[in-house]
Amino acid sequence: MKAVVKINRTSGPPGTEIRDVETPRPREGEVLIRVAAAGICGTDRHIYQWNASIQQSVRPPLIYGHEFCGFVENFGPNTPSRDFHVGDYVSAEAHRTCGECAQCRGGVPHQCVRTYIMGLHVDGAFAEFVAVPIETMIALPLTIPPRVAAFLDALGTVVHVTELTELLGKSVLITGLGPMGAMAATIAHAAGARRIIVADNALNMLEPALTWARNSGASAFHPINVRGLPFDEISRCIHALERDGVDVVIDVSGAASAINVGLDAIRMGGEMMVLGFPAGHAVEIQDYTRNVIFKGVRIRAVLGRRIFSTWEKMLGLLQHGLDVEWITPTVFQGLETFHDAVAAFADHTILKPVIFPESEAAVFDRLASS
């Protein structure tokens, strides 16, 4: 089968190759899935660029990819079907947990101390087929289009925010409008936020968000193009909208500049939810005393998804009409397009790259026969 493989510890195309590899054979307790569509996320870009934040986790050669949807191809030996059947439309939780540590036994397996992640620690889903433990699989409603089902892993992380803090009636600042920022804006609107402010430096990312806001009736959506603006001017723009500061900041960038903007913007007693990964390992806080201690800020790291309650909540939201398809207006056909998709992602010319290893038309044919 074809797969996208990180072949060595080098940045860019020299470190990644689309090559033929052996199709995985599902072992006992595993299921082989034919990949329908796979989403590229910030972690994949860090692997591609060989950033410091992932160098201790990834050991080439490794097949990329942890966001995907697909169809059950076959079962490993002695694997009970658990109500799944060949041809079923499915996805899977990328985090694989031990089931034995204090976190797993305490009902928070997404915080498992022995977690290993598909596409980071073991081979992933940027391939024609992927084998996953059956206990990680999730059946998908046929109403969820594959270009959305391809990034449910990422969407679930943003939905997890709503399980950690209340957004109803709150003012929300989202720092960074990549795909996660776009998802965060959509979720905040669905959750009843009274004001949604988005700060980003890529104008071409703000334009589709404005179109979404108009079409969805998100009248309290306020994008701020921060490109070239000094810190004080960005602060003035945000405080002009929320004089006493915002209730909740959702940082999806991992950038020190964005995190400091967010901390400056939070009201007394407000919350910051951090989802973004920095390119390195450290982030410098400019005024820790004033913006964290004296404000009494609560900072929460959002780690993955609750297994599997967040998945159920997310699928319910999508079936209720949550619209995130606008985040993927363009998709890529064939694994050979991976380099182009990553380049478009890095250049901020596309919000969320999704790749169809076969083609989108072929996937719809399979769905029609399901």
C-alpha positions as CSV (number, residue, x, y, z in Angstrom):
1,M,0.0,0.0,0.0
2,K,1.0,3.7,-0.3
3,A,1.8,5.7,2.8
4,V,3.3,9.0,3.9
5,V,6.4,8.1,5.8
6,K,8.7,10.3,8.0
7,I,11.9,8.6,6.7
8,N,14.6,10.6,8.7
9,R,15.2,13.4,11.1
10,T,15.2,16.1,8.5
11,S,12.8,19.0,7.8
12,G,10.7,19.3,4.7
13,P,10.5,17.0,1.6
14,P,13.9,15.4,2.2
15,G,12.6,14.0,5.5
16,T,9.3,12.7,4.2
17,E,8.5,10.3,1.4
18,I,5.3,8.8,-0.1
19,R,6.3,5.2,-0.6
20,D,5.0,1.7,-0.9
21,V,5.0,-0.2,2.4
22,E,3.5,-3.5,3.6
23,T,-0.2,-3.4,4.4
24,P,-0.6,-3.9,8.1
25,R,-2.0,-7.2,9.3
26,P,-4.4,-6.7,12.2
27,R,-3.4,-8.7,15.2
28,E,-5.7,-10.1,17.9
29,G,-7.9,-7.3,19.2
30,E,-7.3,-5.1,16.1
31,V,-9.3,-4.1,13.1
32,L,-8.0,-3.2,9.6
33,I,-9.6,0.0,8.3
34,R,-9.5,1.3,4.7
35,V,-8.7,5.0,5.2
36,A,-11.3,7.2,3.5
37,A,-10.0,10.6,4.5
38,A,-7.3,12.0,6.8
39,G,-6.7,15.4,8.2
40,I,-3.4,17.2,8.6
41,C,-2.9,19.0,11.9
42,G,-0.3,21.1,13.6
43,T,1.4,18.1,15.1
44,D,1.9,16.6,11.6
45,R,3.4,20.0,10.5
46,H,5.8,19.9,13.5
47,I,6.9,16.4,12.5
48,Y,7.3,17.5,8.9
49,Q,9.4,20.5,9.9
50,W,11.1,18.4,12.5
51,N,10.5,21.0,15.3
52,A,12.0,20.5,18.7
53,S,8.7,19.9,20.4
54,I,8.3,16.4,18.8
55,Q,11.9,15.2,18.3
56,Q,11.8,13.1,21.5
57,S,8.6,11.4,20.5
58,V,9.0,10.5,16.9
59,R,11.4,7.8,15.7
60,P,11.6,7.5,11.9
61,P,10.6,5.7,9.9
62,L,7.0,6.4,10.9
63,I,3.8,6.7,9.0
64,Y,2.1,10.1,9.8
65,G,-1.5,10.7,10.7
66,H,-3.9,10.5,13.6
67,E,-7.0,12.2,12.3
68,F,-9.0,10.0,9.9
69,C,-12.2,8.2,9.0
70,G,-12.6,5.0,7.0
71,F,-14.3,1.7,6.5
72,V,-13.9,-1.6,8.3
73,E,-11.9,-3.9,6.0
74,N,-11.4,-7.0,8.2
75,F,-10.8,-8.2,11.8
76,G,-7.7,-9.6,13.4
77,P,-7.7,-13.2,14.6
78,N,-9.9,-13.9,17.6
79,T,-11.2,-10.4,17.6
80,P,-14.9,-10.1,18.7
81,S,-16.8,-7.8,16.3
82,R,-18.4,-5.8,19.1
83,D,-21.3,-4.9,16.8
84,F,-18.9,-3.7,14.0
85,H,-19.2,-5.2,10.6
86,V,-17.1,-5.2,7.4
87,G,-17.9,-2.0,5.5
88,D,-18.9,0.1,8.5
89,Y,-18.1,3.8,8.5
90,V,-15.8,4.5,11.4
91,S,-13.2,6.6,13.1
92,A,-10.9,5.9,16.1
93,E,-9.5,7.5,19.1
94,A,-5.8,8.2,18.4
95,H,-4.7,8.0,22.1
96,R,-4.1,4.4,23.2
97,T,-4.1,4.0,26.9
98,C,-2.9,1.3,29.4
99,G,-6.0,0.8,31.4
100,E,-3.9,0.2,34.5
101,C,-2.5,3.5,35.8
102,A,-4.2,5.7,38.4
103,Q,-5.6,8.0,35.7
104,C,-7.1,5.2,33.7
105,R,-8.5,3.5,36.8
106,G,-9.7,6.9,38.0
107,G,-11.9,7.4,35.0
108,V,-9.7,9.9,33.1
109,P,-7.9,7.7,30.6
110,H,-7.2,10.6,28.3
111,Q,-4.6,11.6,31.0
112,C,-3.0,8.1,31.0
113,V,0.7,8.3,31.9
114,R,1.5,5.5,29.4
115,T,-0.4,7.0,26.5
116,Y,1.0,6.4,23.0
117,I,-0.5,8.1,20.0
118,M,-1.1,6.9,16.5
119,G,1.0,8.8,14.0
120,L,3.4,10.0,16.7
121,H,4.6,6.9,18.6
122,V,3.2,4.2,16.3
123,D,2.3,4.1,12.6
124,G,-0.7,6.3,11.7
125,A,-3.4,6.9,9.1
126,F,-1.8,8.7,6.2
127,A,-2.0,5.5,4.3
128,E,-4.4,3.4,2.3
129,F,-5.0,1.1,5.4
130,V,-4.4,1.4,9.1
131,A,-4.8,-1.2,11.9
132,V,-6.3,0.0,15.2
133,P,-7.4,-1.6,18.5
134,I,-11.1,-2.4,18.3
135,E,-11.7,-0.7,21.7
136,T,-10.6,2.6,20.2
137,M,-13.1,2.5,17.3
138,I,-16.2,4.8,17.0
139,A,-19.1,4.1,14.7
140,L,-20.0,7.2,12.6
141,P,-23.4,8.4,11.4
142,L,-23.6,8.4,7.6
143,T,-24.8,12.0,7.8
144,I,-21.3,13.2,8.7
145,P,-19.4,14.0,5.5
146,P,-15.9,12.3,5.2
147,R,-14.2,15.7,4.9
148,V,-15.5,16.5,8.4
149,A,-15.1,13.0,9.8
150,A,-11.5,13.2,8.8
151,F,-10.7,15.7,11.6
152,L,-13.0,14.6,14.4
153,D,-9.9,14.0,16.6
154,A,-9.1,17.7,16.4
155,L,-12.7,18.8,16.7
156,G,-13.1,16.7,19.8
157,T,-10.2,18.5,21.5
158,V,-12.1,21.8,21.0
159,V,-15.4,20.3,22.2
160,H,-13.5,19.2,25.3
161,V,-13.1,22.9,26.1
162,T,-16.9,23.0,26.7
163,E,-16.6,20.2,29.2
164,L,-14.0,22.1,31.2
165,T,-15.5,25.6,31.2
166,E,-18.8,27.3,30.6
167,L,-19.1,29.4,27.4
168,L,-22.8,30.2,27.6
169,G,-23.2,33.9,27.9
170,K,-19.4,34.5,28.1
171,S,-17.1,36.7,26.1
172,V,-14.4,34.5,24.4
173,L,-11.1,35.5,22.9
174,I,-9.5,33.0,20.5
175,T,-5.8,33.6,19.8
176,G,-4.9,32.0,16.5
177,L,-7.3,31.3,13.6
178,G,-5.9,28.1,12.1
179,P,-8.2,25.1,11.9
180,M,-8.5,24.7,15.7
181,G,-9.3,28.4,16.0
182,A,-12.0,28.1,13.4
183,M,-13.4,25.1,15.2
184,A,-13.2,27.0,18.5
185,A,-15.2,29.9,17.1
186,T,-17.8,27.5,15.7
187,I,-18.1,25.7,19.0
188,A,-18.2,28.9,21.0
189,H,-21.1,30.2,18.9
190,A,-23.0,26.8,19.2
191,A,-22.4,27.0,23.0
192,G,-24.0,30.4,23.3
193,A,-21.0,32.7,23.8
194,R,-22.3,36.3,23.8
195,R,-19.1,37.7,22.1
196,I,-16.4,35.9,20.1
197,I,-13.2,37.8,19.4
198,V,-10.5,36.2,17.1
199,A,-7.0,37.6,16.9
200,D,-4.8,36.4,14.0
201,N,-2.2,37.8,11.7
202,A,-3.3,36.0,8.5
203,L,-5.9,38.0,6.6
204,N,-6.8,35.2,4.3
205,M,-7.8,33.1,7.3
206,L,-10.1,35.8,8.6
207,E,-12.1,36.1,5.4
208,P,-13.6,32.6,5.4
209,A,-14.4,33.1,9.1
210,L,-16.3,36.3,8.4
211,T,-18.3,34.5,5.7
212,W,-19.1,31.7,8.1
213,A,-20.2,34.3,10.7
214,R,-22.5,36.0,8.3
215,N,-24.0,32.7,7.1
216,S,-24.4,31.3,10.6
217,G,-25.8,34.4,12.3
218,A,-22.9,34.9,14.5
219,S,-23.4,38.6,14.8
220,A,-21.1,39.0,17.9
221,F,-18.1,37.7,15.9
222,H,-15.2,40.2,15.9
223,P,-12.0,39.3,14.0
224,I,-8.9,41.4,14.6
225,N,-6.1,41.3,12.1
226,V,-3.0,41.8,14.4
227,R,-0.4,41.7,11.6
228,G,2.0,44.6,12.2
229,L,0.2,45.8,15.3
230,P,2.2,46.5,18.5
231,F,1.1,44.8,21.6
232,D,-0.5,47.9,23.1
233,E,-2.6,48.4,20.0
234,I,-3.9,44.8,20.1
235,S,-4.7,45.2,23.7
236,R,-6.6,48.5,23.0
237,C,-8.7,46.7,20.2
238,I,-9.7,43.9,22.6
239,H,-10.5,46.2,25.5
240,A,-12.5,48.4,23.2
241,L,-14.8,45.4,22.8
242,E,-14.6,44.2,26.4
243,R,-13.6,47.0,28.7
244,D,-13.0,44.9,31.8
245,G,-11.4,42.0,29.8
246,V,-12.8,38.8,28.4
247,D,-14.2,35.9,30.4
248,V,-12.4,33.1,28.6
249,V,-9.3,32.9,26.3
250,I,-8.8,29.9,24.1
251,D,-5.2,29.7,22.8
252,V,-4.8,27.4,19.8
253,S,-1.5,28.9,18.6
254,G,1.1,27.9,21.2
255,A,2.9,31.2,20.3
256,A,4.3,33.2,23.2
257,S,3.0,36.5,21.6
258,A,-0.5,35.2,21.4
259,I,-0.5,33.7,24.9
260,N,0.7,37.0,26.3
261,V,-2.0,38.9,24.4
262,G,-4.5,36.5,25.9
263,L,-3.3,36.9,29.4
264,D,-3.4,40.7,29.1
265,A,-7.0,40.5,27.8
266,I,-8.4,38.3,30.5
267,R,-10.6,39.9,33.2
268,M,-10.0,39.4,36.9
269,G,-10.7,35.7,37.7
270,G,-11.0,34.7,34.1
271,E,-9.8,31.5,32.4
272,M,-7.3,30.6,29.8
273,M,-7.7,27.3,27.9
274,V,-4.4,26.3,26.2
275,L,-4.6,23.9,23.2
276,G,-1.7,25.1,21.0
277,F,1.7,23.4,20.8
278,P,4.7,25.8,20.7
279,A,7.4,25.0,18.1
280,G,9.9,24.5,21.0
281,H,9.5,23.6,24.7
282,A,9.2,26.9,26.4
283,V,6.9,29.9,26.4
284,E,7.9,33.2,28.1
285,I,5.2,35.1,30.1
286,Q,5.9,38.8,29.9
287,D,4.0,40.0,33.1
288,Y,3.4,36.9,35.2
289,T,2.7,38.9,38.4
290,R,0.1,41.3,36.9
291,N,-1.6,39.0,34.3
292,V,-1.6,35.7,36.2
293,I,-1.2,36.1,40.0
294,F,-2.9,39.4,40.6
295,K,-5.7,38.6,38.2
296,G,-6.3,35.2,39.8
297,V,-6.3,33.6,36.3
298,R,-7.1,29.9,36.0
299,I,-5.1,28.3,33.2
300,R,-6.2,24.9,32.0
301,A,-4.4,22.7,29.5
302,V,-6.8,20.9,27.2
303,L,-5.4,17.4,26.7
304,G,-7.1,15.4,23.9
305,R,-10.6,14.2,24.4
306,R,-12.4,12.5,27.2
307,I,-12.7,8.8,26.2
308,F,-15.4,8.5,25.0
309,S,-17.8,11.0,26.4
310,T,-16.4,13.9,24.3
311,W,-16.9,11.8,21.2
312,E,-20.5,11.2,22.0
313,K,-21.1,14.9,22.7
314,M,-19.3,15.9,19.5
315,L,-21.3,13.4,17.3
316,G,-24.5,14.7,18.9
317,L,-23.5,18.3,18.1
318,L,-22.8,17.4,14.5
319,Q,-26.1,15.6,14.1
320,H,-27.8,18.6,15.7
321,G,-26.5,20.8,12.9
322,L,-23.0,22.0,14.1
323,D,-21.4,23.3,10.8
324,V,-17.7,22.8,10.5
325,E,-17.6,21.8,6.8
326,W,-16.7,25.4,5.9
327,I,-13.3,24.7,7.4
328,T,-12.5,22.3,4.6
329,P,-13.6,24.0,1.3
330,T,-10.8,22.3,-0.6
331,V,-9.5,18.8,-0.3
332,F,-6.6,16.9,-1.7
333,Q,-7.0,13.8,-3.8
334,G,-4.3,11.1,-3.4
335,L,-1.5,10.6,-0.9
336,E,0.9,12.0,-3.4
337,T,-0.5,15.5,-2.7
338,F,0.8,15.4,0.9
339,H,3.7,17.8,0.3
340,D,1.4,20.3,-1.4
341,A,-1.2,20.0,1.4
342,V,1.4,20.7,4.1
343,A,2.8,23.6,2.1
344,A,-0.7,25.2,1.8
345,F,-1.2,24.6,5.5
346,A,2.1,26.2,6.5
347,D,1.5,29.2,4.1
348,H,-2.0,29.8,5.7
349,T,-3.7,29.5,2.3
350,I,-6.0,26.7,3.5
351,L,-7.5,26.2,7.0
352,K,-7.7,22.4,7.2
353,P,-6.1,20.2,4.7
354,V,-7.8,16.8,4.2
355,I,-6.4,14.1,2.0
356,F,-8.5,11.3,0.3
357,P,-6.1,8.4,-0.4
358,E,-8.5,7.1,-3.1
359,S,-10.7,10.0,-4.1
360,E,-13.7,11.8,-2.5
361,A,-15.9,10.4,-5.2
362,A,-14.8,6.8,-4.4
363,V,-15.6,7.4,-0.8
364,F,-19.1,8.6,-1.5
365,D,-19.6,5.5,-3.6
366,R,-18.7,3.4,-0.6
367,L,-21.0,5.4,1.7
368,A,-23.8,4.9,-0.8
369,S,-23.4,1.2,-0.6
370,S,-23.1,1.1,3.2
